[in-house]
């Protein structure tokens, strides 16, 4: 009986270890896959923001100034797109580890961060001329009325990014704590950091090429 129990324990331990290793493999694959699609799109959205907005909304009651302001809001929200994409994966990671209260607490915390930062950015854009001038110049809306609306998108984007970062950090900490060190069998540098750097630099090159084509051929059309 003891021999059977020991064999069963060893078998269960092996299955649990394989499951743990697969958790990190699947997590890294998910992060790489999301980054492969979302990061290049985010760069292109920022470069082509005005053209996208004008193609969709540049008619009817939307005049030229409206499309410029909407394009600026769109550019600010692009980082939130990246954060939201990773958040969906991290939440599933918590559920796989049977942890639901922790991500809920992080989401509530990030929600209040978004609300507080939204009020803060709107107020500072209305009352701090230097900061407002810097932001308006960066997004090329210095002569457009109603630029304070950027404060809403800035606050929302900040909350989403903080939410994604907190979820990622705590998910890795929780996984390393609960999965018996199986992450050591997988090279985080090779499986995660290097591919993400390659995706980032490839996206940067693609965005630069898009801007160059836009700069050269834009006046012709």
C-alpha positions in Angstrom: 0.0 0.0 0.0 2.8 2.4 0.8 4.5 1.6 -2.5 1.3 2.4 -4.4 0.8 5.6 -2.5 4.4 6.7 -3.2 4.0 5.9 -6.9 0.8 7.9 -7.0 2.4 10.8 -5.3 5.3 10.8 -7.8 2.9 10.6 -10.7 0.8 13.5 -9.4 4.0 15.5 -8.8 5.1 14.9 -12.4 1.7 15.9 -13.8 1.6 19.0 -11.6 5.2 20.0 -12.7 4.3 19.6 -16.4 1.1 21.6 -15.9 3.2 24.3 -14.2 5.7 24.5 -17.0 2.9 24.6 -19.6 1.4 27.6 -17.7 4.5 29.7 -18.2 4.9 28.5 -21.8 1.3 29.4 -22.6 1.6 32.7 -20.8 4.7 33.7 -22.8 3.2 32.6 -26.1 0.1 34.7 -25.4 2.2 37.7 -24.6 4.3 37.3 -27.7 1.2 36.8 -29.9 -0.6 39.8 -28.6 2.4 42.0 -28.9 3.0 40.7 -32.5 -0.3 42.1 -33.6 -1.1 45.0 -31.2 2.3 46.8 -31.1 2.7 47.4 -34.8 -1.0 48.4 -35.1 -0.5 50.9 -32.2 2.5 52.5 -34.0 0.6 52.8 -37.3 -2.4 54.2 -35.5 -0.3 57.0 -34.0 1.3 57.8 -37.4 -1.9 57.6 -39.4 -4.3 58.9 -36.7 -5.5 61.9 -38.6 -6.1 60.0 -41.8 -8.0 57.2 -40.0 -10.2 59.7 -38.2 -10.9 61.8 -41.4 -11.7 58.7 -43.4 -14.3 57.6 -40.8 -15.6 60.9 -39.4 -14.4 63.6 -41.8 -17.9 64.4 -43.1 -21.2 65.8 -41.9 -21.0 67.9 -38.8 -17.3 67.0 -38.2 -15.2 69.9 -39.6 -11.4 70.0 -39.9 -10.8 71.2 -36.3 -13.0 68.4 -35.0 -11.0 65.7 -36.8 -7.8 67.2 -35.5 -9.0 67.1 -31.9 -10.5 63.6 -32.3 -7.2 62.4 -33.8 -5.3 63.7 -30.8 -7.7 61.9 -28.4 -7.2 58.7 -30.6 -3.4 58.9 -30.3 -3.6 59.3 -26.5 -5.9 56.2 -26.3 -3.6 54.0 -28.3 -1.4 53.0 -25.3 -4.6 52.0 -23.6 -5.3 49.6 -26.5 -2.0 47.9 -25.7 -2.7 47.7 -22.0 -6.3 46.4 -22.5 -5.1 43.7 -24.8 -2.6 42.3 -22.3 -5.1 42.8 -19.4 -7.4 40.1 -20.9 -4.5 37.6 -21.0 -3.4 38.4 -17.4 -6.9 38.0 -16.1 -7.1 34.5 -17.6 -3.8 33.8 -16.0 -5.2 34.7 -12.5 -8.3 32.5 -13.2 -6.0 29.6 -14.1 -4.3 30.0 -10.7 -7.7 30.1 -9.1 -7.3 33.7 -7.9 -10.2 36.0 -8.6 -10.2 38.5 -5.7 -6.7 39.8 -6.4 -7.4 40.9 -10.0 -10.7 42.3 -8.9 -9.0 44.5 -6.3 -6.5 45.7 -8.9 -9.2 46.6 -11.3 -11.1 48.6 -8.7 -7.8 50.4 -7.7 -7.1 51.2 -11.4 -10.7 52.4 -11.8 -10.2 55.0 -9.1 -6.8 55.9 -10.5 -8.5 56.7 -13.8 -11.1 58.9 -12.2 -8.7 60.8 -10.1 -6.1 61.3 -12.9 -8.9 62.4 -15.3 -9.9 65.2 -13.0 -6.3 66.1 -12.4 -5.3 66.3 -16.1 -8.4 68.3 -17.0 -7.7 70.8 -14.3 -4.0 71.1 -15.1 -4.8 71.6 -18.8 -7.2 74.3 -17.9 -5.0 76.1 -15.3 -1.4 75.3 -16.3 -0.6 77.2 -19.5 2.9 75.8 -19.8 1.8 72.1 -19.5 -1.2 72.7 -21.8 1.0 74.3 -24.4 3.4 71.4 -24.3 0.6 68.8 -24.7 -1.2 70.8 -27.4 2.0 71.3 -29.4 2.9 67.6 -29.1 -0.5 66.6 -30.6 -0.6 69.6 -33.0 -3.9 71.1 -31.6 -2.5 74.4 -30.3 -5.0 76.4 -32.2 -8.0 74.1 -31.7 -10.7 75.0 -29.1 -11.6 72.3 -26.5 -8.2 70.7 -26.0 -9.1 70.0 -22.4 -10.9 66.9 -23.5 -7.4 65.3 -23.8 -7.4 65.2 -20.0 -10.2 62.6 -20.1 -8.3 60.3 -22.5 -5.0 60.8 -20.6 -6.7 59.8 -17.3 -8.3 56.8 -18.9 -5.1 55.6 -20.6 -3.1 56.0 -17.4 -5.5 53.9 -15.5 -5.5 51.1 -18.1 -1.7 51.1 -18.3 -1.3 51.0 -14.5 -3.9 48.2 -14.4 -2.0 46.1 -16.9 1.4 46.6 -15.2 0.0 45.7 -11.8 -1.7 42.6 -13.1 1.4 41.5 -14.9 3.7 42.0 -11.9 1.4 40.3 -9.4 0.6 37.5 -11.8 4.3 36.6 -12.2 4.8 36.9 -8.4 1.8 34.7 -7.7 2.7 32.1 -10.4 6.3 31.8 -9.1 5.1 31.4 -5.6 2.4 28.8 -6.3 4.0 26.7 -9.1 7.0 25.3 -7.3 9.7 27.0 -9.3 8.9 25.5 -12.6 9.5 28.9 -14.3 13.2 28.3 -13.8 13.0 25.6 -16.5 12.0 28.3 -19.1 14.3 31.1 -20.2 12.4 34.3 -19.7 15.0 36.2 -21.6 14.8 33.9 -24.7 11.1 33.2 -24.6 9.8 36.7 -23.7 12.2 39.7 -23.5 14.2 39.2 -26.8 11.0 38.5 -28.9 9.3 41.6 -27.4 12.4 43.8 -28.2 12.4 42.5 -31.7 8.7 43.2 -32.1 9.2 46.7 -30.7 12.1 47.6 -33.0 10.4 46.1 -36.1 7.3 48.1 -35.3 9.4 51.2 -34.9 11.0 50.6 -38.3 7.6 50.0 -39.9 6.2 53.2 -38.3 9.2 55.2 -39.5 8.7 53.8 -43.1 5.0 54.7 -42.9 5.8 58.3 -41.8 8.4 58.6 -44.6 5.9 57.5 -47.2 3.3 59.8 -45.7 5.7 62.7 -45.7 6.8 62.2 -49.3 3.5 61.3 -51.0 1.0 63.2 -48.7 1.4 66.5 -50.6 0.7 64.8 -53.9 -2.7 63.6 -52.8 
